[in-house]
Amino acid sequence: MSNITNQTLSELIKNIKSKKISSTEVTKAFVERSEKSKKLNAYITDNFSSAIKKAKNFDEKPNFELKLPGIPIAVKDLFCTNGVKTTAGSKILNNFIPSYESTVTQNILDQGGILMGKLNCDEFAMGSSNETSFFGNVQNPIKENLVPGGSSGGSSSAVAANLTPVTIGTDTGGSIRQPASFTGTVGLKPTYGSCSRYGIVAFASSLDQAGPISKNVKDASILLEVISSFDKKDSTSIEFKRNQYSEELTNNIKGKKIGIPKEYRVEGMPQEIEDLWRKGIEYVKECGAEIIDISLPHTNYALPTYYIVAPAEASSNLARYDGVKYGFRSPGENLIDMYEKTRSEGFGEEVKRRIMIGTYVLSSGYYDAYYLKAQKVRQLIKKDFDEAYTKVDAILTPSTPSSAFKIGEKTNDPVSMYLNDIFTVPVNLAGLPGISIPAGTDQKGYPLGLQIIGKPFDEQTILNIAYSMEEKIGFKNQITDWWI
Ligand code: GLN
């Protein structure tokens, strides 16, 4: 049998169910490899000994009916995990141990999954490179000093380096798809309302969604099936008939209509991204799909709209961190002094920048000019997609305008950092599902991703298209163990 940590989630499930390997063997293998991964800095908190105990318990009383039978999984440190420290990558939550479990992690546990640890991320999920984390940057296992993308950078790095078979991240403006693209992994952001936000540390509530990052499309479909559920505890959770995504996965996409939006051909986009996109178009054609040119005319406004809506919601969500209710507190001479010291010492630079932008655009004199206007433009962006979906079943675009960049390269230039999300944010603003799959490499050998955007609640179609393309592309991730 091939090395345990190289196996995909579906292989591990099969091998555990057929008793070829035990949950303890699997868990120990991932724990051992994770223990050697300090250089990657992918973990904030490990839960290794508890995970091995749980695996032993599973093996003593196995239940092979479950969808994740004794499978160890590390998750982004934005999901509240009962009794296990949850930091959101911030100093202000560095001592926070939740007394409740997020719904998506609970769904994983209910299906036999075992929590292996909490993975590094940008502070409060604000970032595109995992450099804003209080716990330090994460390395991309592809090459030293390369960012793994963000904000789910610990998650993408951990999957690419085989520290965990799969993981869950969150995506507010691209934080699942962009890191997946930078590390040669698959990342899926579900339709807004598919996966419960209960127990996820909030960044921008109208945009945040949890979703899987995995080695291949099949594994993403298995994990989505587990985490997607209607939840009364989240007032924006939506009740709809969820597919058995992995069972209904097919590579037959004959006759599907795939839109190519002309506005995604942005100025200054490297030729290799253009080429990759063209190849992607050829692949879907070979699979029998039909290509249709479409227009999403308000695409240009997506990024500025996002950088008003997201900070506005963040500034409101982050008001709760005041040193009183939970988390870090810096003592002050009086209450106001304590608030001020706690928040100035507890939050990092990027978070403060967002809070300032957010409070500015929500302030009484500017609300109409910025926030209200942004909400109107958001509607227009959504309408563009609605219109496109009268003609096509899905849309194919690049995932990011570049491959992974060097650590430190963009830290002093927030705008250039924000530009990374140019192809991913429109999807969040419109609440749609999107998946990034590895589709090739650039000249340096760094992975590049293609994104497939779907109709609301039609995750199955984008999974099927991704599955068919994956077969054609035959991407092999080139990860060496330089970091061990
Ligand atoms: N990079 C984007 C931001 O910093 C998106 C982050 C995310 O999706 N959580 O806001």
Residues whose N, C-alpha, C, O or C-beta is under 5 A from the ligand:
A	BS01	LIG	A125 M126 G127 S128 G150 S151 T170 D171 T172 G173 G174 S175 D421
